[in-house]
Amino acid sequence: LSFARGLRAILRQDPDVIMVGEIRDRETAQIAVESAMTGHLLISTLHTNTAVGAVARLVEMGVERFLLAPMLRGLIAQRLVRRNCPDCLQDHVVTEAESALLSNKLPAGEVVRKSGGCGNCNDSGYRGRLPLYEVIEVDSGLERMMHEGASEADLSAAARERGPGILSDGIAKIRKGETTVQEVVRAVHEDPAEIPV
């Protein structure tokens, strides 16, 4: 039983919403696109580095751009970071080095909250995890760019004009005292100078 065969069987039941755990091959991608094109809401996951990377990944799997553009409604990227321990939070002044790790998008000298370590977090400073998100709603402008074969960098730049990226969400969570600079840089794991905010 493959994803593709299971998806075909599900489609015979005429569902309103279909959840595919992961699109990982050409056949599943083609059936998923066909399902979405016939009015079904299809939700799935893909392994990509960024939200807009899903476009290139689906094209690599053989999905035609003219089918892909009108089918996509939204793209979400998620990274998990460790959460500051709430029992040992203390003020922390952002250093020049930390600011540089975030391409100076969090200025040096800004006071944020950071956990120092205590018995409740085994002196790690962290307890639990939280997600960083990037959400892209595909509008007519992005749809047109996809159809015309825009590069991932161009799609990413257009998406940043419409809303914040994953780094912006990380910086917001640093400012709220929920996580640290080191965690955001580790989770995003790209060259911070190249990360769109």
Secondary structure as GFF3:
##gff-version 3
##sequence-region A 1 197
A	DSSP	alpha_helix	3	11	.	.	.	ID=ss1
A	DSSP	beta_strand	17	20	.	.	.	ID=ss2
A	DSSP	alpha_helix	26	37	.	.	.	ID=ss3
A	DSSP	beta_strand	41	44	.	.	.	ID=ss4
A	DSSP	alpha_helix	53	60	.	.	.	ID=ss5
A	DSSP	alpha_helix	65	71	.	.	.	ID=ss6
A	DSSP	beta_strand	74	84	.	.	.	ID=ss7
A	DSSP	beta_strand	89	93	.	.	.	ID=ss8
A	DSSP	alpha_helix	96	101	.	.	.	ID=ss9
A	DSSP	beta_strand	111	115	.	.	.	ID=ss10
A	DSSP	three_ten_helix	119	121	.	.	.	ID=ss11
A	DSSP	beta_strand	126	137	.	.	.	ID=ss12
A	DSSP	alpha_helix	140	147	.	.	.	ID=ss13
A	DSSP	alpha_helix	152	162	.	.	.	ID=ss14
A	DSSP	alpha_helix	166	175	.	.	.	ID=ss15
A	DSSP	alpha_helix	181	188	.	.	.	ID=ss16
A	DSSP	three_ten_helix	192	194	.	.	.	ID=ss17
###
